[in-house]
Amino acid sequence: MPRVRAFATKDVLYNAVETSSPWTTHFRHMLPTPREWLKRPPQTGDGSKFKMVPLKDRIKWWNIVPGDQVKVVGDRSGTLREVAKVNKLSNRVWLKELPNNPRSGKISYHYSRCRLFMGEFEFAPKEEGANPQTQPVFAQRLGTTQPKWDPFHHRWAWQRFAVKLLPSVSHLRGQRIEIPWPKALIQKPNTPGAHDTPADVVSKVTYEFPAFSSRIEDPLPTPPSEMEYLLHVFNPQLGAAPFGESPPVERYLAKELCNPHGRAQKLKRFQAFQSYKTRLLEEYIRAELADRGGRSKGKCVEDARFKFKENMAKDMLAAKRVRTKNSERVRKMMRKKLKKDKKAIKQQKRLTALVLETGPNQAIPASLP
């Protein structure tokens, strides 16, 4: 049985289970959590706390997601509200705040208390001669299809249906009514500000390709000499530049501009070193197999590996000593030592030239001349 990975930190937990997206992309909320978090609710990023439910009581497939229109069971006003976010560890749903009640957006409700809004339907009047009444209809019981992974959108996809409506609609009784998922709002770009680059500046052509033939069989133009470049810089009135209007920068590079500490350069050096070690080990093995001396092939390979490791350790130690001798650290230590010696010599000179004033508390020992 594979070992189940638990949450490492609370930050990972918050990012995994509190979501405002309607799509299911992972099941991190089904991973085990520390037992003490069940007893003492952890604090979320916005300062609120929530009580976790045991692993067996958590909902794997959520059918009430952010963006849905729901009604809270037990709400006397019967207000239709929109889901803002969900917490999949506590099975709680947060709704958007009401216009006249800012505190309403900070209250969460259990998943089972939410009813999905199906629309408004006309019902026959209870009294004869009256007009038909329009009432909101909600889904009392839900059904789903088998979830499948969508590799294009990188999420799980399934359809949800309303199996039972409340209040019941006579002509829809016994049918499975599909409930569409909420549509994602397309964010419009903000108005460009003072720190944004205008579109005409972005689309402006600031570099032109070199004006020479790119065919392999054609010769490459020779770069101008230093004297030609200096003559053009100090005397531009003499004519066009000898190196063209748009010279290729790559032909004038004399130093590698890539960062030697970048990931690509480190990987390149690492791969070259690994290839060097592989070739060196093969040479050791060939040398041992050429002169077996009554040994088996396996023994020769073992001896070659031992000699290879010993020599590699010696080479690395020698290279480390060379780096230490030529490093900036040694030069810094020498500068500090010279500065310390100069300070000691200067202090000795001050003590030697020190003259004490004659006073009642000054006495020369009799033993001294």
N, C-alpha and C positions, 0 to 999 in steps of 0.2 A: 504493500500500500504506500503510495507516495506521501512524503512528509509535507504537511500543510504549513505554509509560511504565515506567520502572524504579523500584525502591525508592529513596526519598529518605534515610531514616534507618533505623537498626537497630531503633528502637522500633516503627516501622510494620511492619517485617519480623516481629518477634516476635508482635505482635498479630494478624498476618495468617495465620501458618502454624502456630503452636502453639495447638491448640484442644482443648477437652474436650467439644465439642458434636458429636453424631453427624451433623449435617446439613451439606450443602454449599451455601453461600450465595454464594460468589465463587470466583474462580480466581486470586487474587493470588499463589499459590505457583507459578503458571506464568509469572510475569513475570520478565524477566532480572534478574540480580543482578550486582554488581561482581565482576570477575574475581579481585580480591585476596581476596574473601571465600571463594572456593573453595580458595585456598592456605592462608589463615590463618582457621580457624574463628572466627566471632564468638561472643561470650559472651552468654548469655541473661539474662533478668531474675533468675532464681534462682541465677546463678553458674555454671551448667553450660555446656559447649560442645558443639557438634554440627558434624559435617562435612557440608557441602552436597554435593548431587549435581548433575551438569550438567543443563541444562534438558531435554535429550532423554531423560533417564532418570527424570524425575519422574513420579509417578502423578497423573493428572488426576482420575479417578473413584475415590474410596476406598470399598472394600467392607468394610474392617475399621475400625470406628469405635469411639469411646469408649462403653462399656456392653456390648460384645460379650464373650462367654465364649470364650476361645481356649486353645490349647495351643501351647507353643513347641517347634518341631522341634529335636531334639538334647537336650532336657531329659530326663535319665534318670528323674527322679521322676515325670514325666508329670502334674504338678499342673495342675488347671484354674484359670485365672486370668482376671481381668476387666481390660479395657483402660481405662486412666485417661485418657490423652491421646495425641495423635499429633503428629508434626512432619512437615509435608508438604514441607519442603525437603530433609530428609535421608532421607525414607522410613523413619523410625524410629517405633517404637511403645513407649510406656511403659505398664507394667502396675502394678496396685495391689500394694502391698507385702504380703508374707505375714505371718501373725500372729507367727511366731517369728523372722522375719528382716527387720528394718527396712531393711536395705540393699537388699533386693530391689526396692523401689520406685524406686530411683535408677538402675537399669540399664535401658537401652533395647535393643530387638531390631529387626532388620530386618523390613520388611513381609512378605517372602517366607517368613520362618520361623514365621509365625502360621497356625494352622489353626482355623477356626471350629467351635465345638461344635454338633453337630446333635441330641444327645440320647443316651440309653442304649437299646440294643436287645438283645434276647435272641438268642443264637446256639446252634446245635445243639452238643451236647457232642462232643468229639473221641472219647471212649470210649463204648462202648455201656453203657446203663444209668445213666449219670450224669445229673445235673440240667442243664437249660439254663444257660448262662453269660450274664451281663449285662455288656456292654462298652460303653464310650463310643465314639461314632462322630463323626468329624470330616469336614469338607468338604475334599477334596484339590484339587478344581478348581471354580472358580466361573464362573457366567454371569449376564448382566444383560440387562434390557430397554433400550430406547432412552430415555435420560434426557429428561425434560420439565420445563419451568419451572412451578412452582406459584405463581401470583400471589397466592393467598390467604395462604399461609404464608411467601412470599418465600424460596423455596429450590428447589433441584433435587430432583426425585423420580424414582426408578426402583426396580425390583424386582430382587433378587438371588436366584440359584438355585444349588443344589449340583448340579453335573453329575456329579461322581465322588466317592464316599465312601470313607473309609478307617477301619476295614476295610470291605470291600464287603458290602452287604446284598443278599441274593439277590432278594427280592421288590420292591426299589426300583431294581434295575439298569436303566439306560437311561431313567430318569425324571428330570425337572427338579423338584427339591424346593425350594420357596420357603423362603427364610430371612427371618424377620421382623426388622425393625429394632428396636433396643433402645427400650424405652419410657422416656420422660422421667419422672423421679421428681417427684411433686408436693410441693413444699416446704410444710411445715406452719408456720403462724405461730408465732413464739416467744411465750413467756409474757410478758405485760406486766410491765415493770419500773418502777423509781421514776421514770424519765424519760419514760414513756409516758403518754398521755392515756387515761383510762378511756372505755369506750364510752358510758356515760350522760352524761358531760360533752360528748362530741362530738355526741350526738344532742339535746342540750338546745337549745331554741328561745331565742335571744337577741335576735332582731329580728322585729318584726311589721310587716307592710306598712301604709302610711298608710291611715287610715280615711276615705277620701273617694272619690268616684266617679271611675272611670277612663275614662268615656265622653268622647269628644271634644266633643260638644255641650254637656256640663255645664260650668258655670264652675268655675275653680280657686279654692280658698279663699285669701283674702289672708293673707299672713304678718303676725303681730302686730307692733306697734310696739315700740320699745325700752323705752318706759315700762311697757307691759304685761308685758314679759318681766322687768323689774327688780322690779315689784310682786309677781309670782309667786315670784321667787327669795327675796325678803326677807320675804314674807308668804304662805307656802304654805297657811296655815290659812284663807285667804279663799275658797278654792274650787279648782275644777279649773283646769288650765293652759289659757291662751287659745290655745295652739298645739297642743292635742291630746295624747293619750297616746303616739302614735307618729308624729311629724311627718316628712314626707319631707325628708331631709337635703339633697337636690339644690336645693331652693328657697331654702335659706339660705346657699348658697355664694356668696361674693363674689369669690373668687380661684380661678384654675385650680390644682387640686391635682396635676395630672400633672407628672412630671419634665420640664423643658424640654430636658434633655440625653438623654432616652430615645430609643429607635430610632423610635418612632411619631411623636414630635414632630419629630425631625430629618427624617424622610421627608416629613412634611406640609410643612415649610418648603422642602425641596428641590423638591417638586412644584410648590408655589406659585411659586417662583423660576423654574422651567423654563417654566411657563405665562406668566409675565410676560415672559420673554425671547422666547418665541414670538410673543406679541401685539405686542411692540415691533418685532420684525423685520418682521412683516407691515405695520405702519404705515410703516416706512422704505421697504419695497418699493412700497406704494401711493403714497407721496409721490414717489418717483422715477419711477414709471410715469405719474403725472399730469403731470409736466413732463419729457418725454423730451429735448427739444432735439436731435432728429435721431438719437438713439441707438436701438439695437435693444433688444428686451426683455431679452435675456441680459445686455447691457452695463448696463442699468438695475439688474437684480437684483444684478450683481456690485458696482456702486457702492454699492447699499444695504447689502449685507453688509459692505463695507469701512467705511462710516460707522457701521454698527451696532457693529462690533468696536471702533472707535476710541472711540466714546462710552461703551461698556460699560467699557472699560479706564479711562477718565477717571472714571466714576462709582464704580468699585470703589476707585480710588486716593483719591478724595475721602472715601468712606465709611471707608476705612482710617485716614485722617488724623483724621477725627472721632472714631473709636474710640480712637485713640492719645491724643488730647487729653483725653478724658473717662474714660480707663481708670484702673483702680486702679494700674497700673504707674507712670503719670506721677505720681500722688499719692504713691506710695511713694518715687519718686526725689526729689520735692520735700521730703518729710519727712527723708530721709537728708541732703540738701543743707543744710537748716536745722540739723540736728543737728551736721553737720560744721562749719558756720560758728560755731555756739555754742561748740563745743569749741576752735576756733582762737582766738576772742576770749578765752575763759577762760584759755587757755595764755599769751596775750600779756599779760593782766593779771598773772598769776603771775610772769612774767619781769620785768615793770616794777616790781613791788613787792618783788623779790628784794633782800635786803641781805646782803652777805658780811661775815663776821666778820674782824676785824683779825688778821693773822698774819704770820709771817716770809716766807711764800711769796706774800703779796699785795703788789703794787707798782703804783703808779699811773704811767702814762707821763708824761713831762715835757711832752709836747705838750698834754695835757689840763689844764684849769684845776683 
